[in-house]
Amino acid sequence: MQTQVKVWGNSQGIRIPKEVLQEASISVDDILDVKVSNGMIMLVKPFRHKTLEERAAEFDGKLSLDGEFDWGEASGRESW
């Protein structure tokens, strides 16, 4: 695929097709790091830890935290 650099105000810009953004999991208003290496421009979505609320939302409020967990046999000086 090719795109063309165009004047955009006092800067230059390119348009990235929606399908390419979807494939890269990039949404409108996402922040991207711009890196240049060996004559190539790379747009990289920075890693961001999810908040507790974002993680809980992935479970649709069905997070089961009650009950016991089997951690295996004791090793060392801990006691169960």
N, C-alpha and C positions, 0 to 999 in steps of 0.2 A: 504494500500500500504506500502511496505517496501523498504528501500534503504540501502546501505552499506557505512560505513565510509571508505575512501581510503586515502592512502598517496598521497599528492599533493605537491611536492617539499619538503620544510621543515615543511609543515603544513599538515593538514588533511582536506578533503572536502567530500561533498556529491553531487550527481547529482539529480536535481529536474526535473521531466518530464515536457515537454512543456505544456501539458494539465493542470497540477497543477498550473503552472505560469499564464496561461491564466485565469483560474478560479479565481485566486487571483489578477488579473489585474497588474501583475508584468512583466516588460519587461527586456530584456538584458540591462545591464549597469545601471539599477535602483539602487538607494542607499537604503539599508535596515538597520533598527536598529536591533541589536541582543540583546535579553533580555533572562535572565535565571531566572526561577521561579519554585520552588518546583521540581527541577530535570528536568524541561522541557525547551528546547531551542525554543524561539519564534522569528521568523523573521517578523518584522513589517515595512510596508511602511510608512514613516513619512508623516504627513500632510504638504502640501506646498500650499500656496496661489498662484493662477494663476496670471500671469502678465496681464496687460490690453490687450496686443497684443494676448495672448492666449485666453482670453475671447472673443475678437472681432472676432477671427478666427472661433469660434464656430457658429457665426451668418453668415458666408460666405459673409461678407461685406454688409449684408442687415440689418444693425442696423438702425432702424428708431427712431431718437431722436427729430425730429421736431414735432410741434403740442402742444396742451395744454393737461394738465392732470387734472382731477377732483379729488381734494384732500378732497372733502366733505365740510361741513359747517365749518365756522370759530368757534373756541372755544377759550375762553380766550381773550387776548387783541390784537391778530393779526387782521389785516384788509386785505380784498381782493380787 
